[in-house]
């Protein structure tokens, strides 16, 4: 079992590799759909997911 220090060091190495792969364009994050209406909009987003209106995107809501 890894110690907390070993886990942290593994996470740092992973982050460095992931950052490099992103910079090189070898991996890409999911596209995002930025929506308004804050937390109230989340309910509509959940309904969109249930109705399969959105797929393969990250739903992001602005809090004001």
C-alpha positions as CSV (number, residue, x, y, z in Angstrom):
1,X,0.0,0.0,0.0
2,X,1.3,3.4,-0.9
3,X,2.0,6.0,1.7
4,X,0.4,9.4,1.4
5,X,3.8,10.8,0.3
6,X,4.0,8.2,-2.5
7,X,0.5,8.9,-3.6
8,X,1.2,12.6,-3.8
9,X,4.4,12.0,-5.8
10,X,2.5,9.7,-8.2
11,X,-0.2,12.4,-8.6
12,X,2.5,15.0,-9.4
13,X,4.0,12.8,-12.0
14,X,0.6,12.1,-13.5
15,X,-0.2,15.8,-13.7
16,X,3.1,16.5,-15.4
17,X,2.5,13.8,-18.1
18,X,-1.2,14.9,-18.6
19,X,-0.1,18.5,-19.0
20,X,2.5,17.6,-21.6
21,X,0.0,15.4,-23.5
22,X,-2.6,18.3,-23.5
23,X,0.1,20.8,-24.7
24,X,1.1,18.5,-27.5
25,X,-2.6,18.0,-28.5
26,X,-2.3,14.2,-28.0
27,X,-5.3,14.3,-25.7
28,X,-8.2,16.7,-25.7
29,X,-10.7,17.6,-22.9
30,X,-14.4,17.2,-23.5
31,X,-16.0,20.2,-25.0
32,X,-18.0,22.3,-22.6
33,X,-21.4,24.0,-22.8
34,X,-21.4,27.0,-20.5
35,X,-25.0,27.8,-19.4
36,X,-26.5,30.6,-17.4
37,X,-29.2,30.4,-14.7
38,X,-26.9,29.1,-12.0
39,X,-28.1,26.3,-9.8
40,X,-31.6,26.5,-11.2
41,X,-30.2,25.7,-14.7
42,X,-28.7,22.5,-13.3
43,X,-32.1,21.0,-13.1
44,X,-32.7,21.7,-16.7
45,X,-29.3,20.2,-17.5
46,X,-30.2,17.1,-15.7
47,X,-33.4,16.8,-17.6
48,X,-31.5,17.3,-20.9
49,X,-29.3,14.4,-19.8
50,X,-32.3,12.2,-19.0
51,X,-33.8,13.1,-22.4
52,X,-30.5,12.4,-24.1
53,X,-30.4,15.9,-25.5
54,X,-26.7,16.3,-24.6
55,X,-23.9,13.8,-24.9
56,X,-20.2,13.9,-24.7
57,X,-20.0,17.5,-23.4
58,X,-19.4,19.0,-20.0
59,X,-22.2,21.1,-18.7
60,X,-20.9,24.2,-16.9
61,X,-23.1,26.7,-15.0
62,X,-22.3,30.2,-14.1
63,X,-23.1,31.2,-10.5
64,X,-23.8,34.9,-10.0
